[in-house]
Amino acid sequence: MAYRPTARTEATRLARRERLLDSARQLLAEGGYAAAGISAVAERAGVATGSVYNHFASKQELLAAVFRHVADHELAAVREAVHARSGAAEQLRALVEAFSYRALRSPRTAWALLAEPVDPLVEQERLTYRRGYHALAESAVAAGVATGELPEQNPRLSAAALIGAVGEALLGPLSPVGERTDPTAVVEGITALCLRAVGSPAD
C-alpha cells in the first residue's frame, strides 16, 4: 500500500520547510548567497544536512525559494503602501519611498535581491519580482495619463525606466563595499527624479 501523509505529518513537513527558509533568509541577510549554503542552512535550522534535500533538490532550488519568499513579502509591503494613496503622483511617490527605505534598512538583503550575481533559477525569480514593480508603476502612470494628471506617454516604457532608475540609484548605497549615506537624502533625490521624469512636480 502506498504511503499517504497524514495531516499531522504534512504539517510537520511544512513547518520544517518554513524553518529552513527562515534560516536561509537570516543567512542571506547576514552574508548574501555565499553564506546560505546547504550545510549552513541546516545548521542554523537545527537539522541534518541531508534532510534539506527532502525539501529542496539542490542549493539553487533552495535559494530560488528563499528569494521568492523574501521578494513576495517586500512586494506585498510596497503594494500596500501604493494602494493606500490616491492619484498617480502620490502612488508613484509611495512606490519609490517604500521600496527605497525598505531596501536601505536591510541593505544586504536588498543587494541580494537586486544585484548580487545569481544562479539562473534565482535570476528567473528576480525577473518575476521586477515585473511586479513594473506593473505597479505602469498602473499608476496609466491612470495619471487617463485623468490628465500626467502628460501623454507610454506607461509601460515609463514604468520600466522608473524601476530601472530606482534600482540603479540604490546600487551604490546598498553595495557591501559602498559607503553608507543618509537614507533620507538618497530617497528624496530618487523620488524627485522619478516624479519629474513622468511629468509631475516633485514637491
Protein Blocks (a to p, Z undefined) as FASTA:
>chain_A
ZZdddfklmmmmmmmmmmmmmmmmmmmmmnojmlmcfklmmmmnopafklmmmmbgbfkl
mmmmmmmmmmmmmmmmmmmmmmmpgcjklmmmmmmmmmmmmmmmmmmlmmmmmmpccdfk
lmmmmmmmmmmmmmmmmmmmmmmmmnomaccddfklmmmmmmmmmmmmmmmmmpmkbccd
dfklmmmmmmmmmmmmnopafZZ
